[in-house]
C-alpha cells in the first residue's frame, strides 16, 4: 500500500509542490533564524577564531575574549616553564585607532592584535595577499579584508599592499591582507608584532593580555591547562572552551541572543503553522479517498503508516530544498562579514524540527482518519 | 450460521439460501443532545446469488442499512450475520478484514483515487489484501476488459466519462471475487443509457449464483433488474417484493 500512498502524494503535482514549498519555506525561516543566532554568537569569539591557539592563558577574572585584564610580561616565561607546555607566546588584544593618511585624518576603530615576532604564533592563516613573514619587517601590519572593504566603502580609498596609515602617530605599512572573521559592531582586526603593538596601542603599564600556548606531543589539552592553572594561578583553557565562555557571556549579558532567539522561535512557530497546516489540509482533502480505502478493508494501522510515509517524504523533500537554497545563499555571501553561520547542528536541528512538525501533523491526521466512519463513503 | 475462526474464510451458501441476515437491528445517530433513530428493529435477509434492491424515500434508512449490513457502520443493537460471520460480534479489526475479503463496494460518487490509473484503482482491493502490484495489475486489466474498458487501463479517472468511471468501480468491486457487492445509487450520476449498461453489468455479476448484490436506489428505471425488492420507510422494512413479477406488479410504471 506504500506505493499507493506515494502515488496519492506525487500524483497531484500542484498539491505536492505546494506541500513541499510550505515545508521548504518553513525550513528557510528556521535555518536563517538558527544560522543568524549562531552567526551573532560567532561574532563574540571572532578574535579567538582569527588568532587560533590550542591553549589560551589569561587572568582568572576574564570571562570572555573582549575582557582584557593585563598580565605581567613575566607570565609568558612562567607558562613556558610549566611541564607539558611545548611553547608559549605573548599576545596583545586591544582597541586602536587607524588614521588614514592623505584623507583629512579620517580614522577607523580596529582590534589590534600583537603576536610574538619570533614564533608568529597566532598569525592569520588565510592570507589573501602578502606574506606573514613580512610581519618581522619594520612598521609592518597585516590587515583584515573587512578593514579594506570598510575603508573603501566609507572613505572611498582602496588599500593595497605597501600602503601606509597611522596608529597612535606611528606608521603602519600593509604587508598582508587576510580573510578574518568580523567581530561585533563590525570591528575589524589588524595584526602586528607584540613589541610593535605596544607602540600602536594607547600606552599602559602592563600590556600583555593573553599568553598563547600549546601542549607537548602526547599531552592532552585538559591536562596541560590544569597544570598551567595550578603552577601559575592563571586561567588556562582550550580554544573551544574559550569560545564557549565568550558565547555564554554574550548569551547571559547581551540582549542580542534573546532578540535573535525570539526570531528563531517565531520562525519555528510560523514553520509549524505553514507546514503543519498545509499537510493537515492535504489529508483533509483526501478524507473521502482514505474513507474509501478504509471501507474497502484497509486497516487503521496501514492508513497510519501510509500517512506517516507521506509526511516523511514531504518533510525530507521540503527540508532538502529549503536547506539547499539556504546553503547556496550563504555560500554566495562574503565570508566573515555576515552573521550567518551554517554549523552542522543548524541543519540537523532544523531537520528534527521539520520532522517533528510533519510527524505532528501526520499524527493529528492519523487521529482524524482513525475516527472516520468508513460509511462516510456512502454520503454524497 | 456460526462464526468461523477467521474473518477471511467464507461459508458460501447455496444459491437462494440466506447470505446476509439482520435481526432486530437498531441504529441511531446523535447530534448533540438529539438522538435520531434511523433503523428500528430491522429484520432483513439477502439471499445468495440474488440482486436485491433497497428502495424508499430519502431519509428512510436505506444507506444506513446498507452500511450496517456490510460492516462499515456498527449497529447499536441486533444481530448481523453474513457468510458465516456474526458481524455484530466481531472486533472492529476483524470486521475490517471481513470487508476486505468479502465485500465489493460501488459508490454513488465512484470514489476512485484520482492520482491512480484505472487499472491501479481496480487493483486496490487486492493490494489491501497484500497482493503485490505485479500480480494485482494483470488481474485488474482483465476485469477492465470484462467491463468493456480494457483500453482505458492506463487512464486516470479525470480522463474518463461518468459511465466509464462507474465501470472502473464495478471492476474494482469484482477484482477480489467478493461474495457480497453493495452498491449505493450506482446509476444516479449516469444518463439513462449508461445507467442501463451499468445495471446489465451488475446483473451479470449476480447471475452466476455465487454472489449477492444489494443495491440502494431511488431510480425506478432499474427496478426491472432486481430479483427481489425491499421497500423501506421510516427506518423499517415496509415490505419485500419476492420476485420480478411482484416488483413489476407493484411498480407498473418503472
Interface residues (C-beta under 8 A of the other chain):
Chain A: X1 X3 X4 X7 X8 X10 X11 X12 X288 X289 X291 X292 X293 X294 X295 X296 X297 X298 X299 X300 X302 X373 X374 X375 X377 X378 X379 X380
Chain B: X63 X64 X66 X67 X72 X73 X93 X96 X97 X98 X99 X100 X101 X103 X105 X107 X108 X109 X111 X113 X114 X115 X116 X120 X124 X125 X127 X128 X129 X133 X156 X184 X185
